[in-house]
């Protein structure tokens, strides 16, 4: 199975299955001397851990990580960093029945078509638990970005029909909302809506918004590795994401050039700025120094207990009810996953940007 490696210089490789022994990641290209400890990494994994609210799967996993290599006395050594989280609460028997049919909305059919064989226990590599590895790697990327003054902040923008009101926007409220919404009024309405979906044995989708501040201008490759294209690929690689917007996204299709162009101005600090940010922080695939704005459309959880029609491997039409333990909504736990994939991409692009000018290379090596 190819496609489990992401990045060019700051590179991650994930491994493991939902109901296997564990999930892990190997990070290559992390510089030596970065402060990193287990508690810091764990703080990010705790944000996606299951079973913490009434709106997530009741599967109980501590998701405690172990750092196997690449860190010594609280600092990265420059060697590959390997981390693993062992699965502790698998109930594979919940999935034995699905070995012989294809669940609607899942990768069962496509895996069989591609490989002729699949790990049906919780979805194997296509399970949401694979994102543990991304979050562990993202914590390392976040530590690098912090050293550079770059912040990545994501939150739930919408659950089903309920969207945050920016007049009520307050990031301090994120910890008070079980749905990671920075608008407590919208959160309460979305919570009531989700309780209805749970009662119906149904699920909901939503939107995650991510804002990057402090990103310097001039980062990104202008053709195939555009910064916005790379961010879109990174976020779209998250299993439940079905759409990505940068800046104003699809709204730009309804505007004129005059309405959509962001005028350049000289700020009070004498630096070049933009009077607006419809472009979402990139021009020509390169960062322009303003906030980078990304939105991800997250589909409803595919595993629902309502009766659904499908087929089995004998090509018979059947009706199923999916058992197991599942999230009525994926969005709140996916917030940190979006942050992680954005952070990993930014670090990789920043590292690639170091070679874009000869004077940068000369400055670096002249100090030796």
C-alpha beads as a LAMMPS data file, in Angstrom:
LAMMPS data file: protein, C-alpha beads

368 atoms
367 bonds

1 atom types
1 bond types

-500.0 500.0 xlo xhi
-500.0 500.0 ylo yhi
-500.0 500.0 zlo zhi

Masses

1 110.0

Atoms # bond

1 1 1 0.000 0.000 0.000
2 1 1 1.611 3.246 -1.143
3 1 1 0.557 6.760 -0.222
4 1 1 1.270 6.723 3.523
5 1 1 4.121 9.258 3.249
6 1 1 3.558 13.035 3.117
7 1 1 5.999 15.907 2.738
8 1 1 9.223 16.815 0.933
9 1 1 11.757 17.916 3.579
10 1 1 9.649 17.679 6.748
11 1 1 8.232 14.262 5.957
12 1 1 5.851 11.987 7.849
13 1 1 5.025 8.307 7.369
14 1 1 2.032 6.865 9.221
15 1 1 1.310 3.220 10.004
16 1 1 -1.186 1.017 11.832
17 1 1 -4.871 0.110 11.770
18 1 1 -7.901 0.954 13.870
19 1 1 -8.109 -2.527 15.430
20 1 1 -4.481 -3.581 15.044
21 1 1 -1.843 -3.268 17.753
22 1 1 -1.551 0.472 17.392
23 1 1 -1.149 3.606 15.278
24 1 1 2.144 5.392 14.741
25 1 1 4.212 7.878 12.774
26 1 1 7.825 8.364 11.760
27 1 1 8.892 11.986 11.207
28 1 1 11.920 12.603 9.023
29 1 1 13.523 16.014 8.569
30 1 1 12.916 17.526 11.997
31 1 1 15.948 19.643 12.951
32 1 1 17.964 18.926 16.082
33 1 1 17.609 21.121 19.149
34 1 1 13.824 21.515 19.225
35 1 1 12.354 21.272 22.727
36 1 1 9.886 18.384 22.790
37 1 1 8.440 16.294 25.592
38 1 1 5.781 13.641 25.955
39 1 1 3.289 15.817 27.832
40 1 1 3.338 18.394 25.048
41 1 1 2.606 15.797 22.372
42 1 1 -0.055 14.210 24.577
43 1 1 -1.887 17.523 24.989
44 1 1 -2.698 17.471 21.264
45 1 1 -3.684 13.811 21.217
46 1 1 -6.044 14.456 24.123
47 1 1 -7.997 16.881 21.941
48 1 1 -8.957 14.131 19.455
49 1 1 -9.326 11.335 22.003
50 1 1 -12.693 9.518 21.844
51 1 1 -15.288 9.220 24.581
52 1 1 -14.926 12.693 26.120
53 1 1 -18.383 14.124 25.373
54 1 1 -21.906 12.948 24.598
55 1 1 -21.221 13.815 20.968
56 1 1 -18.346 11.403 20.326
57 1 1 -17.954 7.637 20.164
58 1 1 -18.146 5.903 23.568
59 1 1 -15.030 3.884 22.661
60 1 1 -12.656 4.483 25.584
61 1 1 -9.026 4.900 24.578
62 1 1 -6.350 6.695 26.592
63 1 1 -4.390 7.323 23.380
64 1 1 -1.179 7.531 25.400
65 1 1 1.762 8.028 23.099
66 1 1 5.318 6.717 23.376
67 1 1 8.293 8.429 21.753
68 1 1 10.529 5.638 20.530
69 1 1 13.355 7.617 18.936
70 1 1 14.643 11.016 17.906
71 1 1 14.354 12.778 21.281
72 1 1 16.980 12.848 24.041
73 1 1 16.883 14.866 27.257
74 1 1 13.903 16.861 26.027
75 1 1 15.443 17.871 22.700
76 1 1 15.154 16.486 19.195
77 1 1 18.373 14.900 17.976
78 1 1 17.890 15.296 14.225
79 1 1 17.270 11.558 13.882
80 1 1 13.845 10.270 12.737
81 1 1 11.223 10.715 15.438
82 1 1 9.080 7.612 15.905
83 1 1 5.909 7.708 17.996
84 1 1 3.241 5.082 18.613
85 1 1 -0.139 4.850 20.358
86 1 1 -1.228 1.319 21.241
87 1 1 -4.899 0.377 20.865
88 1 1 -6.399 -0.739 24.176
89 1 1 -10.152 -0.952 23.690
90 1 1 -10.812 -2.702 20.383
91 1 1 -14.055 -4.629 19.956
92 1 1 -13.358 -6.274 16.632
93 1 1 -16.329 -8.622 17.032
94 1 1 -18.565 -5.598 16.381
95 1 1 -17.273 -5.640 12.801
96 1 1 -17.165 -9.370 11.945
97 1 1 -20.544 -9.199 10.213
98 1 1 -19.457 -6.510 7.726
99 1 1 -16.782 -8.738 6.185
100 1 1 -19.405 -9.978 3.745
101 1 1 -21.122 -6.732 2.717
102 1 1 -20.319 -3.157 1.786
103 1 1 -21.306 -0.362 4.151
104 1 1 -22.739 2.758 2.458
105 1 1 -20.407 5.749 2.746
106 1 1 -17.356 3.635 3.661
107 1 1 -14.268 2.455 1.789
108 1 1 -15.228 -1.249 1.974
109 1 1 -16.098 -1.596 -1.717
110 1 1 -13.209 0.497 -3.035
111 1 1 -10.639 -1.334 -0.865
112 1 1 -11.891 -4.677 -2.184
113 1 1 -11.684 -3.405 -5.747
114 1 1 -8.146 -2.084 -5.286
115 1 1 -6.571 -4.790 -3.112
116 1 1 -8.901 -7.791 -3.318
117 1 1 -8.674 -7.958 0.463
118 1 1 -9.389 -5.610 3.359
119 1 1 -9.120 -5.273 7.112
120 1 1 -12.815 -4.915 7.950
121 1 1 -12.213 -4.289 11.680
122 1 1 -13.227 -0.651 12.011
123 1 1 -12.049 0.193 8.516
124 1 1 -8.352 -0.601 8.905
125 1 1 -6.218 2.138 7.321
126 1 1 -9.302 4.115 6.267
127 1 1 -10.424 4.481 9.900
128 1 1 -10.445 7.849 11.608
129 1 1 -7.994 6.442 14.163
130 1 1 -5.253 6.830 11.557
131 1 1 -5.413 10.549 12.340
132 1 1 -3.712 9.855 15.688
133 1 1 -0.444 9.692 13.748
134 1 1 -1.155 12.996 12.013
135 1 1 -1.888 14.734 15.303
136 1 1 1.309 13.394 16.906
137 1 1 3.333 14.658 13.927
138 1 1 1.373 17.904 13.935
139 1 1 2.396 18.591 17.518
140 1 1 6.044 18.540 16.403
141 1 1 5.273 20.839 13.486
142 1 1 3.421 23.175 15.866
143 1 1 6.503 23.324 18.109
144 1 1 8.626 24.386 15.121
145 1 1 6.081 27.007 14.050
146 1 1 5.950 28.421 17.580
147 1 1 9.696 29.053 17.403
148 1 1 9.032 31.060 14.224
149 1 1 6.086 33.030 15.594
150 1 1 3.479 31.256 13.442
151 1 1 0.165 30.247 15.020
152 1 1 -2.407 27.767 13.702
153 1 1 -5.908 27.899 15.203
154 1 1 -8.877 25.858 14.032
155 1 1 -12.420 25.614 15.390
156 1 1 -15.866 24.378 14.441
157 1 1 -17.560 26.922 12.201
158 1 1 -20.774 24.953 11.640
159 1 1 -22.592 21.779 12.661
160 1 1 -25.401 20.854 10.295
161 1 1 -27.489 24.016 9.735
162 1 1 -26.060 25.850 12.778
163 1 1 -23.179 28.249 12.081
164 1 1 -21.261 30.554 14.408
165 1 1 -22.088 34.268 14.499
166 1 1 -18.872 36.272 14.251
167 1 1 -20.417 38.970 16.449
168 1 1 -20.261 36.363 19.253
169 1 1 -16.819 35.026 18.245
170 1 1 -14.553 34.364 21.232
171 1 1 -11.718 31.836 21.137
172 1 1 -11.740 31.736 24.946
173 1 1 -15.086 29.929 24.663
174 1 1 -13.624 26.977 22.757
175 1 1 -12.863 25.059 25.951
176 1 1 -16.436 25.646 27.175
177 1 1 -18.033 24.214 24.047
178 1 1 -18.095 20.407 23.691
179 1 1 -18.262 21.034 19.931
180 1 1 -15.191 23.327 19.813
181 1 1 -17.308 26.295 18.691
182 1 1 -16.155 29.842 19.562
183 1 1 -19.800 30.968 19.841
184 1 1 -21.580 29.448 22.840
185 1 1 -25.051 30.356 21.587
186 1 1 -24.454 28.518 18.305
187 1 1 -22.894 25.655 20.253
188 1 1 -26.012 25.178 22.393
189 1 1 -28.228 25.090 19.303
190 1 1 -25.911 22.613 17.585
191 1 1 -25.810 20.433 20.718
192 1 1 -29.618 20.223 20.771
193 1 1 -29.587 19.372 17.075
194 1 1 -27.059 16.578 17.638
195 1 1 -29.115 15.101 20.464
196 1 1 -31.955 14.827 17.951
197 1 1 -29.651 13.030 15.500
198 1 1 -28.519 10.645 18.250
199 1 1 -32.146 9.874 19.105
200 1 1 -32.789 9.225 15.408
201 1 1 -29.646 7.026 15.248
202 1 1 -28.393 9.381 12.574
203 1 1 -25.363 11.691 12.193
204 1 1 -24.354 15.175 11.066
205 1 1 -21.611 16.907 9.123
206 1 1 -20.144 20.368 9.567
207 1 1 -17.431 22.876 8.695
208 1 1 -14.028 23.453 10.301
209 1 1 -12.308 26.815 9.850
210 1 1 -8.549 27.256 10.362
211 1 1 -6.686 30.569 10.639
212 1 1 -2.902 30.887 10.328
213 1 1 -1.284 34.065 11.669
214 1 1 2.344 35.159 11.566
215 1 1 3.184 33.394 8.312
216 1 1 5.843 35.399 6.460
217 1 1 5.319 36.452 2.846
218 1 1 7.147 34.561 0.103
219 1 1 6.521 30.942 1.148
220 1 1 5.202 28.427 -1.371
221 1 1 6.180 27.094 -4.785
222 1 1 4.426 28.806 -7.723
223 1 1 3.497 25.813 -9.923
224 1 1 2.516 22.341 -8.689
225 1 1 3.487 22.879 -5.042
226 1 1 1.528 26.084 -4.506
227 1 1 1.006 26.793 -0.807
228 1 1 -2.777 26.847 -1.162
229 1 1 -2.768 23.723 -3.364
230 1 1 -0.572 21.903 -0.854
231 1 1 -2.842 22.944 2.019
232 1 1 -5.892 21.784 0.073
233 1 1 -4.295 18.388 -0.566
234 1 1 -3.246 18.054 3.072
235 1 1 -6.714 18.839 4.416
236 1 1 -8.500 16.800 1.733
237 1 1 -6.353 13.805 2.723
238 1 1 -8.302 13.674 6.000
239 1 1 -10.802 10.877 5.456
240 1 1 -14.047 12.725 6.239
241 1 1 -13.232 15.964 4.385
242 1 1 -15.141 16.416 1.111
243 1 1 -14.385 20.046 0.279
244 1 1 -11.786 22.752 0.984
245 1 1 -11.959 26.525 0.600
246 1 1 -9.089 29.028 0.747
247 1 1 -10.031 32.603 1.627
248 1 1 -13.519 33.421 0.406
249 1 1 -13.617 30.171 -1.550
250 1 1 -16.629 29.668 -3.783
251 1 1 -17.962 33.154 -3.009
252 1 1 -15.328 34.647 -5.344
253 1 1 -17.155 33.155 -8.335
254 1 1 -19.975 35.650 -7.791
255 1 1 -17.769 38.761 -7.716
256 1 1 -16.144 41.115 -10.161
257 1 1 -12.390 41.626 -10.212
258 1 1 -12.788 45.041 -8.606
259 1 1 -14.782 43.522 -5.742
260 1 1 -12.491 40.566 -5.215
261 1 1 -9.004 42.070 -5.591
262 1 1 -7.239 42.885 -2.322
263 1 1 -5.651 46.384 -2.535
264 1 1 -2.094 46.756 -1.254
265 1 1 -1.379 49.465 1.308
266 1 1 1.577 50.591 3.398
267 1 1 0.836 50.005 7.065
268 1 1 1.642 52.350 9.941
269 1 1 4.686 50.164 10.589
270 1 1 5.949 50.871 7.075
271 1 1 5.330 47.300 5.904
272 1 1 3.292 46.178 2.895
273 1 1 -0.178 44.955 3.823
274 1 1 -3.540 44.288 2.155
275 1 1 -6.677 46.308 2.791
276 1 1 -8.785 43.131 2.549
277 1 1 -8.102 39.400 2.431
278 1 1 -10.489 37.737 -0.005
279 1 1 -7.551 35.656 -1.307
280 1 1 -7.048 34.064 2.108
281 1 1 -3.334 34.743 2.502
282 1 1 -1.895 33.467 -0.783
283 1 1 -1.258 34.994 -4.208
284 1 1 0.129 32.910 -7.063
285 1 1 0.490 29.996 -4.667
286 1 1 2.822 32.020 -2.405
287 1 1 2.032 33.437 1.039
288 1 1 1.408 37.201 1.056
289 1 1 1.916 37.828 4.792
290 1 1 -1.755 38.132 5.725
291 1 1 -3.839 35.567 7.576
292 1 1 -4.164 32.229 5.801
293 1 1 -7.795 31.111 5.951
294 1 1 -8.831 27.524 5.246
295 1 1 -12.216 25.842 5.552
296 1 1 -12.957 22.115 5.450
297 1 1 -16.367 20.596 4.743
298 1 1 -16.693 17.429 6.835
299 1 1 -19.227 14.780 5.868
300 1 1 -21.651 13.163 8.336
301 1 1 -20.352 10.069 10.108
302 1 1 -20.959 7.204 7.678
303 1 1 -21.614 4.625 10.417
304 1 1 -25.218 5.059 11.554
305 1 1 -27.590 2.625 13.216
306 1 1 -30.534 3.416 10.965
307 1 1 -31.481 0.712 8.482
308 1 1 -29.756 1.167 5.116
309 1 1 -29.791 -0.654 1.796
310 1 1 -26.632 -2.156 0.330
311 1 1 -25.316 -5.338 -1.313
312 1 1 -23.260 -8.277 -0.092
313 1 1 -20.404 -10.076 -1.841
314 1 1 -22.903 -12.490 -3.386
315 1 1 -24.367 -9.501 -5.277
316 1 1 -27.584 -9.696 -3.272
317 1 1 -29.564 -6.642 -2.190
318 1 1 -29.750 -6.553 1.608
319 1 1 -30.799 -4.256 4.442
320 1 1 -28.335 -3.581 7.275
321 1 1 -28.064 -1.932 10.675
322 1 1 -24.466 -1.038 11.559
323 1 1 -23.360 -1.903 15.096
324 1 1 -20.267 -0.725 16.959
325 1 1 -19.411 2.568 18.647
326 1 1 -19.465 5.652 16.435
327 1 1 -19.411 9.445 16.581
328 1 1 -22.723 11.188 15.796
329 1 1 -20.499 13.977 14.462
330 1 1 -16.800 13.873 13.528
331 1 1 -16.207 17.619 13.345
332 1 1 -15.140 18.531 16.936
333 1 1 -12.499 15.789 17.135
334 1 1 -11.295 16.605 13.622
335 1 1 -10.479 20.231 14.510
336 1 1 -7.027 19.301 15.834
337 1 1 -6.487 17.017 12.817
338 1 1 -7.019 19.956 10.449
339 1 1 -4.629 22.054 12.547
340 1 1 -2.068 19.277 12.377
341 1 1 -2.164 18.807 8.610
342 1 1 -1.959 22.573 8.106
343 1 1 1.018 22.822 10.487
344 1 1 2.869 19.915 8.821
345 1 1 2.368 21.520 5.397
346 1 1 3.513 24.958 6.564
347 1 1 6.703 23.586 8.098
348 1 1 7.525 21.642 4.945
349 1 1 6.953 24.723 2.779
350 1 1 9.000 26.918 5.127
351 1 1 11.902 24.465 4.934
352 1 1 11.684 24.362 1.122
353 1 1 11.591 28.171 1.045
354 1 1 15.041 28.347 2.664
355 1 1 16.619 27.434 -0.686
356 1 1 14.706 29.921 -2.845
357 1 1 17.409 32.649 -2.800
358 1 1 21.177 32.361 -3.171
359 1 1 21.786 35.000 -0.498
360 1 1 19.953 32.868 2.067
361 1 1 22.252 29.936 1.353
362 1 1 25.350 32.176 1.447
363 1 1 24.224 33.812 4.712
364 1 1 23.727 30.414 6.318
365 1 1 27.073 28.934 5.297
366 1 1 29.071 32.152 5.808
367 1 1 28.355 31.816 9.505
368 1 1 30.215 28.506 9.682

Bonds

1 1 1 2
2 1 2 3
3 1 3 4
4 1 4 5
5 1 5 6
6 1 6 7
7 1 7 8
8 1 8 9
9 1 9 10
10 1 10 11
11 1 11 12
12 1 12 13
13 1 13 14
14 1 14 15
15 1 15 16
16 1 16 17
17 1 17 18
18 1 18 19
19 1 19 20
20 1 20 21
21 1 21 22
22 1 22 23
23 1 23 24
24 1 24 25
25 1 25 26
26 1 26 27
27 1 27 28
28 1 28 29
29 1 29 30
30 1 30 31
31 1 31 32
32 1 32 33
33 1 33 34
34 1 34 35
35 1 35 36
36 1 36 37
37 1 37 38
38 1 38 39
39 1 39 40
40 1 40 41
41 1 41 42
42 1 42 43
43 1 43 44
44 1 44 45
45 1 45 46
46 1 46 47
47 1 47 48
48 1 48 49
49 1 49 50
50 1 50 51
51 1 51 52
52 1 52 53
53 1 53 54
54 1 54 55
55 1 55 56
56 1 56 57
57 1 57 58
58 1 58 59
59 1 59 60
60 1 60 61
61 1 61 62
62 1 62 63
63 1 63 64
64 1 64 65
65 1 65 66
66 1 66 67
67 1 67 68
68 1 68 69
69 1 69 70
70 1 70 71
71 1 71 72
72 1 72 73
73 1 73 74
74 1 74 75
75 1 75 76
76 1 76 77
77 1 77 78
78 1 78 79
79 1 79 80
80 1 80 81
81 1 81 82
82 1 82 83
83 1 83 84
84 1 84 85
85 1 85 86
86 1 86 87
87 1 87 88
88 1 88 89
89 1 89 90
90 1 90 91
91 1 91 92
92 1 92 93
93 1 93 94
94 1 94 95
95 1 95 96
96 1 96 97
97 1 97 98
98 1 98 99
99 1 99 100
100 1 100 101
101 1 101 102
102 1 102 103
103 1 103 104
104 1 104 105
105 1 105 106
106 1 106 107
107 1 107 108
108 1 108 109
109 1 109 110
110 1 110 111
111 1 111 112
112 1 112 113
113 1 113 114
114 1 114 115
115 1 115 116
116 1 116 117
117 1 117 118
118 1 118 119
119 1 119 120
120 1 120 121
121 1 121 122
122 1 122 123
123 1 123 124
124 1 124 125
125 1 125 126
126 1 126 127
127 1 127 128
128 1 128 129
129 1 129 130
130 1 130 131
131 1 131 132
132 1 132 133
133 1 133 134
134 1 134 135
135 1 135 136
136 1 136 137
137 1 137 138
138 1 138 139
139 1 139 140
140 1 140 141
141 1 141 142
142 1 142 143
143 1 143 144
144 1 144 145
145 1 145 146
146 1 146 147
147 1 147 148
148 1 148 149
149 1 149 150
150 1 150 151
151 1 151 152
152 1 152 153
153 1 153 154
154 1 154 155
155 1 155 156
156 1 156 157
157 1 157 158
158 1 158 159
159 1 159 160
160 1 160 161
161 1 161 162
162 1 162 163
163 1 163 164
164 1 164 165
165 1 165 166
166 1 166 167
167 1 167 168
168 1 168 169
169 1 169 170
170 1 170 171
171 1 171 172
172 1 172 173
173 1 173 174
174 1 174 175
175 1 175 176
176 1 176 177
177 1 177 178
178 1 178 179
179 1 179 180
180 1 180 181
181 1 181 182
182 1 182 183
183 1 183 184
184 1 184 185
185 1 185 186
186 1 186 187
187 1 187 188
188 1 188 189
189 1 189 190
190 1 190 191
191 1 191 192
192 1 192 193
193 1 193 194
194 1 194 195
195 1 195 196
196 1 196 197
197 1 197 198
198 1 198 199
199 1 199 200
200 1 200 201
201 1 201 202
202 1 202 203
203 1 203 204
204 1 204 205
205 1 205 206
206 1 206 207
207 1 207 208
208 1 208 209
209 1 209 210
210 1 210 211
211 1 211 212
212 1 212 213
213 1 213 214
214 1 214 215
215 1 215 216
216 1 216 217
217 1 217 218
218 1 218 219
219 1 219 220
220 1 220 221
221 1 221 222
222 1 222 223
223 1 223 224
224 1 224 225
225 1 225 226
226 1 226 227
227 1 227 228
228 1 228 229
229 1 229 230
230 1 230 231
231 1 231 232
232 1 232 233
233 1 233 234
234 1 234 235
235 1 235 236
236 1 236 237
237 1 237 238
238 1 238 239
239 1 239 240
240 1 240 241
241 1 241 242
242 1 242 243
243 1 243 244
244 1 244 245
245 1 245 246
246 1 246 247
247 1 247 248
248 1 248 249
249 1 249 250
250 1 250 251
251 1 251 252
252 1 252 253
253 1 253 254
254 1 254 255
255 1 255 256
256 1 256 257
257 1 257 258
258 1 258 259
259 1 259 260
260 1 260 261
261 1 261 262
262 1 262 263
263 1 263 264
264 1 264 265
265 1 265 266
266 1 266 267
267 1 267 268
268 1 268 269
269 1 269 270
270 1 270 271
271 1 271 272
272 1 272 273
273 1 273 274
274 1 274 275
275 1 275 276
276 1 276 277
277 1 277 278
278 1 278 279
279 1 279 280
280 1 280 281
281 1 281 282
282 1 282 283
283 1 283 284
284 1 284 285
285 1 285 286
286 1 286 287
287 1 287 288
288 1 288 289
289 1 289 290
290 1 290 291
291 1 291 292
292 1 292 293
293 1 293 294
294 1 294 295
295 1 295 296
296 1 296 297
297 1 297 298
298 1 298 299
299 1 299 300
300 1 300 301
301 1 301 302
302 1 302 303
303 1 303 304
304 1 304 305
305 1 305 306
306 1 306 307
307 1 307 308
308 1 308 309
309 1 309 310
310 1 310 311
311 1 311 312
312 1 312 313
313 1 313 314
314 1 314 315
315 1 315 316
316 1 316 317
317 1 317 318
318 1 318 319
319 1 319 320
320 1 320 321
321 1 321 322
322 1 322 323
323 1 323 324
324 1 324 325
325 1 325 326
326 1 326 327
327 1 327 328
328 1 328 329
329 1 329 330
330 1 330 331
331 1 331 332
332 1 332 333
333 1 333 334
334 1 334 335
335 1 335 336
336 1 336 337
337 1 337 338
338 1 338 339
339 1 339 340
340 1 340 341
341 1 341 342
342 1 342 343
343 1 343 344
344 1 344 345
345 1 345 346
346 1 346 347
347 1 347 348
348 1 348 349
349 1 349 350
350 1 350 351
351 1 351 352
352 1 352 353
353 1 353 354
354 1 354 355
355 1 355 356
356 1 356 357
357 1 357 358
358 1 358 359
359 1 359 360
360 1 360 361
361 1 361 362
362 1 362 363
363 1 363 364
364 1 364 365
365 1 365 366
366 1 366 367
367 1 367 368
